[in-house]
Amino acid sequence: MTTSRAMTVNDLPDPLTTVLPNPPEAAPVDAPVFWQRFPQAALSGVDTARTLWSEVLPGGSHWSWRMPRGSAIRFVGLDAGANLSLVMYSALEKLERYNMPDSLKAQHTAHYSKGHVLMSDMGRSMASFTADNLGWHDPLGSLLDNELMTEKYGEKRYGEARNAMHRSGKDGLLIEIGKYGLTRRDLVAPVNLFSKVSVDEQGRFAFAANHSQAGDFVELRFDMDVILAVSSAPHALDPSPAYAPKKVGLLAWRCGAAPANDACRAFRPENARALHNTDMLYL
């Protein structure tokens, strides 16, 4: 009788270029350690011994998770020019969700970086930026929708182009939030990780090309139980003439809830109040 052993990174084909086979019968539930193939510098500060799961999200795809309070996701751009659009809803009460205007107004900012928090429409911190080597993530540029995608990139039929991942960010997020009983009316303004959009004195938006490089990273700690939906479709303002979405790696781990001396609490008084409001929810 043979003895099965745990799968290690050496047993895996490269997940960035190879579709993995179904898991063997001896281990029908497989948990590939994709994170071991991420750039080591992008994992700085992560306690990998507390890893929950890891994933490679192909460009143009979408997915969702229920993330518990005290967990975090380290997002790693595996290609230069990545974009990851995300929306969040409270898993305890889905009517509570990320609120872009309140988050920006309270923190006196037009972009996100380490120290910022993502606030709900109830004044609670849903998630905090606890690590970031880019310094600018876009909350203003909205989503690529089907109309704009067709205008920019043309229409491609699956049978001809095998375009399984040729999907707009808006469609991808609507598919994901629909799994939780949410509809088009529930879709909120997203956060676009890895993308930079600045605003000039005339109020015009400018997309920064080449803002992120392969190996850049950002981390969100979840301060409450949330439903998180993401899309790796291109940014709506990306001027590239070709539809070329980029891969993003994700490593989820248990980091614990924000401590009393948390850097995000000290970043601004408004952040401290938002985190306090969330803590009160879990007394």
PyRosetta script that sets phi, psi and omega in degrees:
from pyrosetta import init, pose_from_sequence

init()
pose = pose_from_sequence("MTTSRAMTVNDLPDPLTTVLPNPPEAAPVDAPVFWQRFPQAALSGVDTARTLWSEVLPGGSHWSWRMPRGSAIRFVGLDAGANLSLVMYSALEKLERYNMPDSLKAQHTAHYSKGHVLMSDMGRSMASFTADNLGWHDPLGSLLDNELMTEKYGEKRYGEARNAMHRSGKDGLLIEIGKYGLTRRDLVAPVNLFSKVSVDEQGRFAFAANHSQAGDFVELRFDMDVILAVSSAPHALDPSPAYAPKKVGLLAWRCGAAPANDACRAFRPENARALHNTDMLYL")
pose.set_psi(1, 129.9)
pose.set_omega(1, 179.0)
pose.set_phi(2, -85.3)
pose.set_psi(2, 150.9)
pose.set_omega(2, 179.8)
pose.set_phi(3, -106.7)
pose.set_psi(3, 126.9)
pose.set_omega(3, 179.1)
pose.set_phi(4, -76.7)
pose.set_psi(4, 153.4)
pose.set_omega(4, 178.3)
pose.set_phi(5, -130.6)
pose.set_psi(5, 161.6)
pose.set_omega(5, -179.8)
pose.set_phi(6, -67.8)
pose.set_psi(6, 143.1)
pose.set_omega(6, 177.8)
pose.set_phi(7, -72.8)
pose.set_psi(7, 137.2)
pose.set_omega(7, 176.3)
pose.set_phi(8, -116.0)
pose.set_psi(8, 172.7)
pose.set_omega(8, -178.4)
pose.set_phi(9, -62.4)
pose.set_psi(9, -28.4)
pose.set_omega(9, -179.3)
pose.set_phi(10, -70.2)
pose.set_psi(10, -18.0)
pose.set_omega(10, 178.9)
pose.set_phi(11, -83.8)
pose.set_psi(11, -10.2)
pose.set_omega(11, -170.9)
pose.set_phi(12, -96.4)
pose.set_psi(12, 138.4)
pose.set_omega(12, 164.4)
pose.set_phi(13, -66.4)
pose.set_psi(13, 164.3)
pose.set_omega(13, 179.0)
pose.set_phi(14, -63.9)
pose.set_psi(14, 115.6)
pose.set_omega(14, -176.3)
pose.set_phi(15, -70.3)
pose.set_psi(15, -13.3)
pose.set_omega(15, -179.0)
pose.set_phi(16, -82.4)
pose.set_psi(16, -16.8)
pose.set_omega(16, -177.4)
pose.set_phi(17, -128.6)
pose.set_psi(17, -7.8)
pose.set_omega(17, -172.6)
pose.set_phi(18, -128.3)
pose.set_psi(18, 136.4)
pose.set_omega(18, 172.4)
pose.set_phi(19, -81.9)
pose.set_psi(19, 121.3)
pose.set_omega(19, -177.1)
pose.set_phi(20, -69.8)
pose.set_psi(20, 144.5)
pose.set_omega(20, 175.8)
pose.set_phi(21, -72.3)
pose.set_psi(21, 170.2)
pose.set_omega(21, 174.4)
pose.set_phi(22, -62.1)
pose.set_psi(22, 149.5)
pose.set_omega(22, 179.2)
pose.set_phi(23, -64.6)
pose.set_psi(23, 154.1)
pose.set_omega(23, -178.9)
pose.set_phi(24, -68.9)
pose.set_psi(24, 159.6)
pose.set_omega(24, -179.4)
pose.set_phi(25, -61.3)
pose.set_psi(25, -31.5)
pose.set_omega(25, -178.8)
pose.set_phi(26, -69.7)
pose.set_psi(26, -19.2)
pose.set_omega(26, 179.9)
pose.set_phi(27, -141.6)
pose.set_psi(27, 73.1)
pose.set_omega(27, -172.1)
pose.set_phi(28, -65.6)
pose.set_psi(28, -20.9)
pose.set_omega(28, 175.8)
pose.set_phi(29, -108.5)
pose.set_psi(29, 109.2)
pose.set_omega(29, -174.7)
pose.set_phi(30, -105.9)
pose.set_psi(30, 147.4)
pose.set_omega(30, 178.5)
pose.set_phi(31, -134.2)
pose.set_psi(31, 79.1)
pose.set_omega(31, -178.2)
pose.set_phi(32, -59.8)
pose.set_psi(32, 140.5)
pose.set_omega(32, -178.4)
pose.set_phi(33, -91.3)
pose.set_psi(33, 65.4)
pose.set_omega(33, -178.2)
pose.set_phi(34, -56.3)
pose.set_psi(34, -34.5)
pose.set_omega(34, -174.1)
pose.set_phi(35, -59.6)
pose.set_psi(35, -24.5)
pose.set_omega(35, -179.1)
pose.set_phi(36, -68.6)
pose.set_psi(36, -12.5)
pose.set_omega(36, 176.1)
pose.set_phi(37, -99.5)
pose.set_psi(37, -0.5)
pose.set_omega(37, 176.5)
pose.set_phi(38, -75.5)
pose.set_psi(38, 154.6)
pose.set_omega(38, 175.5)
pose.set_phi(39, -56.2)
pose.set_psi(39, 131.0)
pose.set_omega(39, -175.5)
pose.set_phi(40, -60.6)
pose.set_psi(40, -35.1)
pose.set_omega(40, 179.9)
pose.set_phi(41, -63.1)
pose.set_psi(41, -27.2)
pose.set_omega(41, -179.1)
pose.set_phi(42, -77.3)
pose.set_psi(42, -8.0)
pose.set_omega(42, -179.2)
pose.set_phi(43, -105.3)
pose.set_psi(43, 9.5)
pose.set_omega(43, -179.1)
pose.set_phi(44, -58.2)
pose.set_psi(44, 128.2)
pose.set_omega(44, 178.5)
pose.set_phi(45, 90.2)
pose.set_psi(45, -6.7)
pose.set_omega(45, 178.9)
pose.set_phi(46, -89.0)
pose.set_psi(46, 129.8)
pose.set_omega(46, 173.9)
pose.set_phi(47, -84.7)
pose.set_psi(47, 91.4)
pose.set_omega(47, -174.3)
pose.set_phi(48, -66.8)
pose.set_psi(48, -16.1)
pose.set_omega(48, 175.3)
pose.set_phi(49, -67.4)
pose.set_psi(49, -16.7)
pose.set_omega(49, -179.1)
pose.set_phi(50, -107.1)
pose.set_psi(50, 22.9)
pose.set_omega(50, -179.6)
pose.set_phi(51, -62.7)
pose.set_psi(51, 135.6)
pose.set_omega(51, 174.2)
pose.set_phi(52, -94.2)
pose.set_psi(52, -49.0)
pose.set_omega(52, 178.2)
pose.set_phi(53, -166.7)
pose.set_psi(53, 165.0)
pose.set_omega(53, 174.0)
pose.set_phi(54, -140.1)
pose.set_psi(54, 158.5)
pose.set_omega(54, -174.0)
pose.set_phi(55, -153.7)
pose.set_psi(55, 152.9)
pose.set_omega(55, 168.9)
pose.set_phi(56, -114.5)
pose.set_psi(56, 117.0)
pose.set_omega(56, -178.4)
pose.set_phi(57, -96.1)
pose.set_psi(57, 112.7)
pose.set_omega(57, 179.5)
pose.set_phi(58, -62.9)
pose.set_psi(58, 156.9)
pose.set_omega(58, 177.0)
pose.set_phi(59, -61.4)
pose.set_psi(59, 136.9)
pose.set_omega(59, 177.8)
pose.set_phi(60, 84.0)
pose.set_psi(60, 3.4)
pose.set_omega(60, -177.3)
pose.set_phi(61, -101.7)
pose.set_psi(61, -174.4)
pose.set_omega(61, -175.9)
pose.set_phi(62, -154.8)
pose.set_psi(62, 155.5)
pose.set_omega(62, 178.0)
pose.set_phi(63, -163.3)
pose.set_psi(63, 173.6)
pose.set_omega(63, 180.0)
pose.set_phi(64, -153.1)
pose.set_psi(64, 157.5)
pose.set_omega(64, -179.0)
pose.set_phi(65, -147.3)
pose.set_psi(65, 159.6)
pose.set_omega(65, 167.7)
pose.set_phi(66, -102.3)
pose.set_psi(66, 107.9)
pose.set_omega(66, -175.8)
pose.set_phi(67, -99.5)
pose.set_psi(67, 127.4)
pose.set_omega(67, -178.2)
pose.set_phi(68, -80.7)
pose.set_psi(68, 154.8)
pose.set_omega(68, 173.0)
pose.set_phi(69, -54.0)
pose.set_psi(69, 136.2)
pose.set_omega(69, 179.4)
pose.set_phi(70, 87.7)
pose.set_psi(70, 5.9)
pose.set_omega(70, 173.3)
pose.set_phi(71, -106.2)
pose.set_psi(71, 166.4)
pose.set_omega(71, -179.9)
pose.set_phi(72, -143.7)
pose.set_psi(72, 158.5)
pose.set_omega(72, 171.1)
pose.set_phi(73, -126.2)
pose.set_psi(73, 125.9)
pose.set_omega(73, 170.0)
pose.set_phi(74, -92.2)
pose.set_psi(74, 116.6)
pose.set_omega(74, 178.5)
pose.set_phi(75, -95.8)
pose.set_psi(75, 130.1)
pose.set_omega(75, -176.7)
pose.set_phi(76, -125.2)
pose.set_psi(76, 122.4)
pose.set_omega(76, 174.7)
pose.set_phi(77, -73.9)
pose.set_psi(77, 113.8)
pose.set_omega(77, -177.7)
pose.set_phi(78, -88.0)
pose.set_psi(78, -11.3)
pose.set_omega(78, 173.2)
pose.set_phi(79, -130.6)
pose.set_psi(79, 154.2)
pose.set_omega(79, 173.2)
pose.set_phi(80, -67.0)
pose.set_psi(80, 144.4)
pose.set_omega(80, 177.8)
pose.set_phi(81, 78.2)
pose.set_psi(81, 25.1)
pose.set_omega(81, 179.8)
pose.set_phi(82, -68.9)
pose.set_psi(82, 157.0)
pose.set_omega(82, 171.0)
pose.set_phi(83, -143.0)
pose.set_psi(83, 134.5)
pose.set_omega(83, 176.5)
pose.set_phi(84, -133.2)
pose.set_psi(84, 110.7)
pose.set_omega(84, 179.0)
pose.set_phi(85, -90.4)
pose.set_psi(85, 131.5)
pose.set_omega(85, -178.5)
pose.set_phi(86, -134.6)
pose.set_psi(86, 149.5)
pose.set_omega(86, 172.0)
pose.set_phi(87, -131.5)
pose.set_psi(87, 155.5)
pose.set_omega(87, -177.1)
pose.set_phi(88, -138.3)
pose.set_psi(88, 145.4)
pose.set_omega(88, 177.4)
pose.set_phi(89, -136.7)
pose.set_psi(89, 146.3)
pose.set_omega(89, 175.5)
pose.set_phi(90, -65.4)
pose.set_psi(90, 130.8)
pose.set_omega(90, 177.4)
pose.set_phi(91, -75.4)
pose.set_psi(91, -16.4)
pose.set_omega(91, 178.5)
pose.set_phi(92, -84.6)
pose.set_psi(92, -33.2)
pose.set_omega(92, -179.9)
pose.set_phi(93, -151.8)
pose.set_psi(93, 103.1)
pose.set_omega(93, -171.0)
pose.set_phi(94, -68.3)
pose.set_psi(94, -12.4)
pose.set_omega(94, 174.0)
pose.set_phi(95, -69.6)
pose.set_psi(95, -20.0)
pose.set_omega(95, 174.8)
pose.set_phi(96, -89.0)
pose.set_psi(96, 126.8)
pose.set_omega(96, -176.7)
pose.set_phi(97, -149.6)
pose.set_psi(97, 168.2)
pose.set_omega(97, 179.2)
pose.set_phi(98, -55.1)
pose.set_psi(98, 135.6)
pose.set_omega(98, -179.6)
pose.set_phi(99, -122.9)
pose.set_psi(99, 108.2)
pose.set_omega(99, -177.7)
pose.set_phi(100, -64.8)
pose.set_psi(100, -49.6)
pose.set_omega(100, -178.4)
pose.set_phi(101, -58.6)
pose.set_psi(101, -45.2)
pose.set_omega(101, -179.3)
pose.set_phi(102, -64.7)
pose.set_psi(102, -39.8)
pose.set_omega(102, -178.9)
pose.set_phi(103, -63.9)
pose.set_psi(103, -44.4)
pose.set_omega(103, -178.4)
pose.set_phi(104, -71.3)
pose.set_psi(104, -44.0)
pose.set_omega(104, -177.9)
pose.set_phi(105, -63.0)
pose.set_psi(105, -45.7)
pose.set_omega(105, -176.3)
pose.set_phi(106, -65.5)
pose.set_psi(106, -31.6)
pose.set_omega(106, -175.9)
pose.set_phi(107, -102.0)
pose.set_psi(107, 5.8)
pose.set_omega(107, 176.0)
pose.set_phi(108, 52.9)
pose.set_psi(108, 51.6)
pose.set_omega(108, -175.9)
pose.set_phi(109, -144.5)
pose.set_psi(109, 162.5)
pose.set_omega(109, 173.2)
pose.set_phi(110, -123.9)
pose.set_psi(110, 13.9)
pose.set_omega(110, 174.6)
pose.set_phi(111, -156.0)
pose.set_psi(111, 168.5)
pose.set_omega(111, -178.9)
pose.set_phi(112, -114.1)
pose.set_psi(112, 148.7)
pose.set_omega(112, 175.0)
pose.set_phi(113, -158.2)
pose.set_psi(113, -175.6)
pose.set_omega(113, -178.8)
pose.set_phi(114, -56.1)
pose.set_psi(114, 133.2)
pose.set_omega(114, -178.6)
pose.set_phi(115, 104.5)
pose.set_psi(115, -26.7)
pose.set_omega(115, 179.0)
pose.set_phi(116, -74.8)
pose.set_psi(116, 157.9)
pose.set_omega(116, 173.3)
pose.set_phi(117, -124.1)
pose.set_psi(117, 155.6)
pose.set_omega(117, 176.3)
pose.set_phi(118, -102.4)
pose.set_psi(118, 112.8)
pose.set_omega(118, -172.9)
pose.set_phi(119, -95.1)
pose.set_psi(119, 150.8)
pose.set_omega(119, 175.0)
pose.set_phi(120, -89.7)
pose.set_psi(120, 174.2)
pose.set_omega(120, 177.0)
pose.set_phi(121, -75.2)
pose.set_psi(121, 2.5)
pose.set_omega(121, 174.1)
pose.set_phi(122, -106.4)
pose.set_psi(122, 10.9)
pose.set_omega(122, 178.2)
pose.set_phi(123, 75.9)
pose.set_psi(123, 18.7)
pose.set_omega(123, 179.3)
pose.set_phi(124, -104.2)
pose.set_psi(124, 151.9)
pose.set_omega(124, 173.0)
pose.set_phi(125, -80.7)
pose.set_psi(125, 121.4)
pose.set_omega(125, 176.3)
pose.set_phi(126, -88.4)
pose.set_psi(126, -38.1)
pose.set_omega(126, -178.6)
pose.set_phi(127, -155.8)
pose.set_psi(127, 156.5)
pose.set_omega(127, -178.1)
pose.set_phi(128, -128.4)
pose.set_psi(128, 144.0)
pose.set_omega(128, 174.8)
pose.set_phi(129, -83.0)
pose.set_psi(129, 104.1)
pose.set_omega(129, -174.4)
pose.set_phi(130, -102.4)
pose.set_psi(130, -12.9)
pose.set_omega(130, 176.2)
pose.set_phi(131, -154.3)
pose.set_psi(131, 145.1)
pose.set_omega(131, -175.3)
pose.set_phi(132, -173.2)
pose.set_psi(132, 123.9)
pose.set_omega(132, 177.3)
pose.set_phi(133, -105.4)
pose.set_psi(133, 4.9)
pose.set_omega(133, -179.2)
pose.set_phi(134, -99.7)
pose.set_psi(134, -42.3)
pose.set_omega(134, 177.4)
pose.set_phi(135, 86.7)
pose.set_psi(135, 1.5)
pose.set_omega(135, 179.5)
pose.set_phi(136, -158.4)
pose.set_psi(136, 119.4)
pose.set_omega(136, 175.2)
pose.set_phi(137, -132.1)
pose.set_psi(137, 139.0)
pose.set_omega(137, -164.9)
pose.set_phi(138, -88.9)
pose.set_psi(138, 124.9)
pose.set_omega(138, 172.3)
pose.set_phi(139, -104.5)
pose.set_psi(139, 1.3)
pose.set_omega(139, -168.5)
pose.set_phi(140, -110.2)
pose.set_psi(140, -21.6)
pose.set_omega(140, -167.2)
pose.set_phi(141, -80.1)
pose.set_psi(141, -0.7)
pose.set_omega(141, 174.8)
pose.set_phi(142, 63.7)
pose.set_psi(142, -151.9)
pose.set_omega(142, -171.2)
pose.set_phi(143, -125.0)
pose.set_psi(143, 147.5)
pose.set_omega(143, 168.1)
pose.set_phi(144, -71.8)
pose.set_psi(144, 121.8)
pose.set_omega(144, 177.8)
pose.set_phi(145, -107.6)
pose.set_psi(145, 176.4)
pose.set_omega(145, -174.6)
pose.set_phi(146, -64.2)
pose.set_psi(146, -38.6)
pose.set_omega(146, -178.1)
pose.set_phi(147, -64.6)
pose.set_psi(147, -47.1)
pose.set_omega(147, -179.8)
pose.set_phi(148, -68.3)
pose.set_psi(148, -36.1)
pose.set_omega(148, 179.3)
pose.set_phi(149, -63.2)
pose.set_psi(149, -42.5)
pose.set_omega(149, 178.3)
pose.set_phi(150, -66.1)
pose.set_psi(150, -40.8)
pose.set_omega(150, 179.3)
pose.set_phi(151, -63.3)
pose.set_psi(151, -40.3)
pose.set_omega(151, -175.5)
pose.set_phi(152, -83.1)
pose.set_psi(152, -39.0)
pose.set_omega(152, -169.1)
pose.set_phi(153, -117.9)
pose.set_psi(153, -5.7)
pose.set_omega(153, -177.0)
pose.set_phi(154, 82.4)
pose.set_psi(154, 170.4)
pose.set_omega(154, -179.6)
pose.set_phi(155, -96.0)
pose.set_psi(155, 131.3)
pose.set_omega(155, 179.9)
pose.set_phi(156, -123.7)
pose.set_psi(156, 129.4)
pose.set_omega(156, 178.5)
pose.set_phi(157, -91.8)
pose.set_psi(157, 139.2)
pose.set_omega(157, -175.1)
pose.set_phi(158, -59.2)
pose.set_psi(158, -42.5)
pose.set_omega(158, -177.3)
pose.set_phi(159, -61.7)
pose.set_psi(159, -26.0)
pose.set_omega(159, -179.0)
pose.set_phi(160, -95.6)
pose.set_psi(160, -40.3)
pose.set_omega(160, -172.7)
pose.set_phi(161, -105.9)
pose.set_psi(161, -4.7)
pose.set_omega(161, -176.3)
pose.set_phi(162, 50.6)
pose.set_psi(162, 46.2)
pose.set_omega(162, -171.6)
pose.set_phi(163, -93.5)
pose.set_psi(163, 56.9)
pose.set_omega(163, -178.9)
pose.set_phi(164, -60.0)
pose.set_psi(164, -29.5)
pose.set_omega(164, -179.3)
pose.set_phi(165, -104.0)
pose.set_psi(165, 15.1)
pose.set_omega(165, 178.2)
pose.set_phi(166, -87.8)
pose.set_psi(166, 77.1)
pose.set_omega(166, -174.2)
pose.set_phi(167, -136.1)
pose.set_psi(167, 144.3)
pose.set_omega(167, 179.6)
pose.set_phi(168, -74.7)
pose.set_psi(168, 156.7)
pose.set_omega(168, 177.1)
pose.set_phi(169, -62.2)
pose.set_psi(169, -38.6)
pose.set_omega(169, -178.9)
pose.set_phi(170, -64.7)
pose.set_psi(170, -46.0)
pose.set_omega(170, 178.3)
pose.set_phi(171, -61.0)
pose.set_psi(171, -43.6)
pose.set_omega(171, -178.5)
pose.set_phi(172, -61.3)
pose.set_psi(172, -43.6)
pose.set_omega(172, -179.4)
pose.set_phi(173, -70.5)
pose.set_psi(173, -36.1)
pose.set_omega(173, 176.9)
pose.set_phi(174, -63.6)
pose.set_psi(174, -38.6)
pose.set_omega(174, 176.7)
pose.set_phi(175, -61.8)
pose.set_psi(175, -44.0)
pose.set_omega(175, -176.3)
pose.set_phi(176, -69.5)
pose.set_psi(176, -47.5)
pose.set_omega(176, -177.4)
pose.set_phi(177, -69.5)
pose.set_psi(177, -23.3)
pose.set_omega(177, 176.3)
pose.set_phi(178, -63.5)
pose.set_psi(178, -24.4)
pose.set_omega(178, 178.4)
pose.set_phi(179, -67.4)
pose.set_psi(179, -15.9)
pose.set_omega(179, -177.8)
pose.set_phi(180, -112.7)
pose.set_psi(180, 16.6)
pose.set_omega(180, 178.0)
pose.set_phi(181, 82.2)
pose.set_psi(181, 9.6)
pose.set_omega(181, 177.9)
pose.set_phi(182, -92.6)
pose.set_psi(182, 153.3)
pose.set_omega(182, -173.8)
pose.set_phi(183, -125.6)
pose.set_psi(183, -175.2)
pose.set_omega(183, -179.0)
pose.set_phi(184, -55.0)
pose.set_psi(184, -37.4)
pose.set_omega(184, -178.5)
pose.set_phi(185, -67.7)
pose.set_psi(185, -17.3)
pose.set_omega(185, -178.6)
pose.set_phi(186, -92.3)
pose.set_psi(186, -6.3)
pose.set_omega(186, -177.7)
pose.set_phi(187, -71.5)
pose.set_psi(187, 121.7)
pose.set_omega(187, -177.4)
pose.set_phi(188, -103.4)
pose.set_psi(188, 170.0)
pose.set_omega(188, 175.5)
pose.set_phi(189, -60.7)
pose.set_psi(189, 135.0)
pose.set_omega(189, -176.4)
pose.set_phi(190, -89.4)
pose.set_psi(190, 170.1)
pose.set_omega(190, 164.1)
pose.set_phi(191, -102.7)
pose.set_psi(191, 130.0)
pose.set_omega(191, 179.6)
pose.set_phi(192, -103.8)
pose.set_psi(192, 95.1)
pose.set_omega(192, 178.5)
pose.set_phi(193, -67.7)
pose.set_psi(193, 147.1)
pose.set_omega(193, 177.4)
pose.set_phi(194, 75.5)
pose.set_psi(194, -2.0)
pose.set_omega(194, -177.7)
pose.set_phi(195, -112.1)
pose.set_psi(195, 148.1)
pose.set_omega(195, 179.4)
pose.set_phi(196, -124.1)
pose.set_psi(196, 124.3)
pose.set_omega(196, 175.2)
pose.set_phi(197, -128.4)
pose.set_psi(197, 120.6)
pose.set_omega(197, 177.3)
pose.set_phi(198, -107.1)
pose.set_psi(198, 162.2)
pose.set_omega(198, -177.4)
pose.set_phi(199, -123.7)
pose.set_psi(199, 128.3)
pose.set_omega(199, -179.4)
pose.set_phi(200, -87.4)
pose.set_psi(200, -177.4)
pose.set_omega(200, -175.4)
pose.set_phi(201, -66.5)
pose.set_psi(201, -20.1)
pose.set_omega(201, 177.2)
pose.set_phi(202, -91.2)
pose.set_psi(202, 2.8)
pose.set_omega(202, 178.8)
pose.set_phi(203, 83.0)
pose.set_psi(203, 13.6)
pose.set_omega(203, 179.8)
pose.set_phi(204, -87.1)
pose.set_psi(204, 138.9)
pose.set_omega(204, 179.9)
pose.set_phi(205, -85.7)
pose.set_psi(205, 140.5)
pose.set_omega(205, 177.0)
pose.set_phi(206, -128.3)
pose.set_psi(206, 121.9)
pose.set_omega(206, 179.3)
pose.set_phi(207, -86.6)
pose.set_psi(207, 129.4)
pose.set_omega(207, -179.2)
pose.set_phi(208, -89.4)
pose.set_psi(208, 106.3)
pose.set_omega(208, 176.8)
pose.set_phi(209, -70.1)
pose.set_psi(209, 150.4)
pose.set_omega(209, 177.6)
pose.set_phi(210, 61.5)
pose.set_psi(210, 29.0)
pose.set_omega(210, -179.4)
pose.set_phi(211, -69.2)
pose.set_psi(211, -43.6)
pose.set_omega(211, -177.4)
pose.set_phi(212, -111.7)
pose.set_psi(212, 146.4)
pose.set_omega(212, 178.7)
pose.set_phi(213, -114.9)
pose.set_psi(213, 163.0)
pose.set_omega(213, 176.2)
pose.set_phi(214, -58.5)
pose.set_psi(214, 130.5)
pose.set_omega(214, -178.8)
pose.set_phi(215, 98.8)
pose.set_psi(215, -9.6)
pose.set_omega(215, 175.2)
pose.set_phi(216, -67.0)
pose.set_psi(216, 152.4)
pose.set_omega(216, -174.3)
pose.set_phi(217, -145.7)
pose.set_psi(217, 160.1)
pose.set_omega(217, 173.5)
pose.set_phi(218, -151.8)
pose.set_psi(218, 149.3)
pose.set_omega(218, -177.1)
pose.set_phi(219, -129.6)
pose.set_psi(219, 137.7)
pose.set_omega(219, 173.0)
pose.set_phi(220, -115.2)
pose.set_psi(220, 128.0)
pose.set_omega(220, 169.1)
pose.set_phi(221, -96.6)
pose.set_psi(221, 133.3)
pose.set_omega(221, -177.5)
pose.set_phi(222, -92.7)
pose.set_psi(222, 117.4)
pose.set_omega(222, -174.6)
pose.set_phi(223, -88.3)
pose.set_psi(223, -12.8)
pose.set_omega(223, 171.9)
pose.set_phi(224, -140.1)
pose.set_psi(224, 170.1)
pose.set_omega(224, 174.5)
pose.set_phi(225, -69.6)
pose.set_psi(225, 121.6)
pose.set_omega(225, -174.9)
pose.set_phi(226, -128.8)
pose.set_psi(226, 154.8)
pose.set_omega(226, 164.3)
pose.set_phi(227, -96.3)
pose.set_psi(227, 118.7)
pose.set_omega(227, -177.9)
pose.set_phi(228, -113.1)
pose.set_psi(228, 125.7)
pose.set_omega(228, 175.6)
pose.set_phi(229, -122.2)
pose.set_psi(229, 138.9)
pose.set_omega(229, -176.8)
pose.set_phi(230, -133.9)
pose.set_psi(230, 155.1)
pose.set_omega(230, 172.2)
pose.set_phi(231, -137.7)
pose.set_psi(231, 136.9)
pose.set_omega(231, 177.8)
pose.set_phi(232, -103.0)
pose.set_psi(232, 24.7)
pose.set_omega(232, 174.1)
pose.set_phi(233, -68.3)
pose.set_psi(233, 160.1)
pose.set_omega(233, 179.2)
pose.set_phi(234, -61.3)
pose.set_psi(234, 157.1)
pose.set_omega(234, 175.2)
pose.set_phi(235, -65.9)
pose.set_psi(235, 145.5)
pose.set_omega(235, -177.6)
pose.set_phi(236, -60.4)
pose.set_psi(236, -29.8)
pose.set_omega(236, -176.7)
pose.set_phi(237, -98.8)
pose.set_psi(237, 3.9)
pose.set_omega(237, 178.5)
pose.set_phi(238, -62.5)
pose.set_psi(238, 120.9)
pose.set_omega(238, -175.0)
pose.set_phi(239, -81.2)
pose.set_psi(239, -0.4)
pose.set_omega(239, -178.7)
pose.set_phi(240, -56.4)
pose.set_psi(240, 134.0)
pose.set_omega(240, -179.2)
pose.set_phi(241, -77.1)
pose.set_psi(241, -9.9)
pose.set_omega(241, -178.7)
pose.set_phi(242, -113.8)
pose.set_psi(242, 142.4)
pose.set_omega(242, 175.2)
pose.set_phi(243, -77.3)
pose.set_psi(243, 103.8)
pose.set_omega(243, -174.6)
pose.set_phi(244, -139.1)
pose.set_psi(244, 67.6)
pose.set_omega(244, -179.2)
pose.set_phi(245, -66.3)
pose.set_psi(245, 155.7)
pose.set_omega(245, -172.0)
pose.set_phi(246, -112.6)
pose.set_psi(246, 154.7)
pose.set_omega(246, 179.9)
pose.set_phi(247, -77.6)
pose.set_psi(247, 147.0)
pose.set_omega(247, 177.6)
pose.set_phi(248, -132.9)
pose.set_psi(248, 132.7)
pose.set_omega(248, 175.4)
pose.set_phi(249, -95.1)
pose.set_psi(249, 147.3)
pose.set_omega(249, 178.9)
pose.set_phi(250, -131.8)
pose.set_psi(250, 134.1)
pose.set_omega(250, 173.7)
pose.set_phi(251, -128.0)
pose.set_psi(251, 114.2)
pose.set_omega(251, 177.9)
pose.set_phi(252, -96.5)
pose.set_psi(252, 136.8)
pose.set_omega(252, -179.5)
pose.set_phi(253, -149.3)
pose.set_psi(253, 161.4)
pose.set_omega(253, 179.5)
pose.set_phi(254, -89.5)
pose.set_psi(254, 111.8)
pose.set_omega(254, -178.2)
pose.set_phi(255, -105.8)
pose.set_psi(255, -16.2)
pose.set_omega(255, -176.0)
pose.set_phi(256, 90.2)
pose.set_psi(256, 157.5)
pose.set_omega(256, 178.9)
pose.set_phi(257, -68.5)
pose.set_psi(257, 162.3)
pose.set_omega(257, -177.5)
pose.set_phi(258, -59.6)
pose.set_psi(258, 124.6)
pose.set_omega(258, 178.2)
pose.set_phi(259, -76.1)
pose.set_psi(259, 173.6)
pose.set_omega(259, -178.8)
pose.set_phi(260, -62.6)
pose.set_psi(260, -32.6)
pose.set_omega(260, -178.7)
pose.set_phi(261, -97.5)
pose.set_psi(261, 24.4)
pose.set_omega(261, -177.3)
pose.set_phi(262, -60.0)
pose.set_psi(262, 137.4)
pose.set_omega(262, -178.4)
pose.set_phi(263, -64.2)
pose.set_psi(263, -32.0)
pose.set_omega(263, 179.6)
pose.set_phi(264, -70.8)
pose.set_psi(264, -32.4)
pose.set_omega(264, 175.5)
pose.set_phi(265, -63.5)
pose.set_psi(265, -37.8)
pose.set_omega(265, -175.9)
pose.set_phi(266, -84.4)
pose.set_psi(266, -8.1)
pose.set_omega(266, -174.2)
pose.set_phi(267, -65.0)
pose.set_psi(267, -44.3)
pose.set_omega(267, 175.8)
pose.set_phi(268, -151.0)
pose.set_psi(268, 151.5)
pose.set_omega(268, 176.6)
pose.set_phi(269, -58.1)
pose.set_psi(269, -35.0)
pose.set_omega(269, 179.8)
pose.set_phi(270, -63.8)
pose.set_psi(270, -35.3)
pose.set_omega(270, 178.4)
pose.set_phi(271, -67.9)
pose.set_psi(271, -40.2)
pose.set_omega(271, 178.3)
pose.set_phi(272, -61.3)
pose.set_psi(272, -40.6)
pose.set_omega(272, 179.0)
pose.set_phi(273, -66.8)
pose.set_psi(273, -40.8)
pose.set_omega(273, -179.5)
pose.set_phi(274, -64.5)
pose.set_psi(274, -41.3)
pose.set_omega(274, 178.2)
pose.set_phi(275, -69.2)
pose.set_psi(275, -36.8)
pose.set_omega(275, 175.5)
pose.set_phi(276, -62.3)
pose.set_psi(276, -42.2)
pose.set_omega(276, 179.2)
pose.set_phi(277, -61.3)
pose.set_psi(277, -38.2)
pose.set_omega(277, 176.8)
pose.set_phi(278, -68.5)
pose.set_psi(278, -43.6)
pose.set_omega(278, 178.9)
pose.set_phi(279, -57.5)
pose.set_psi(279, -37.9)
pose.set_omega(279, 179.8)
pose.set_phi(280, -63.2)
pose.set_psi(280, -28.4)
pose.set_omega(280, 179.2)
pose.set_phi(281, -67.6)
pose.set_psi(281, -24.7)
pose.set_omega(281, -174.0)
pose.set_phi(282, -111.1)
pose.set_psi(282, 19.3)
pose.set_omega(282, 176.2)
pose.set_phi(283, -65.0)
pose.dump_pdb("model.pdb")
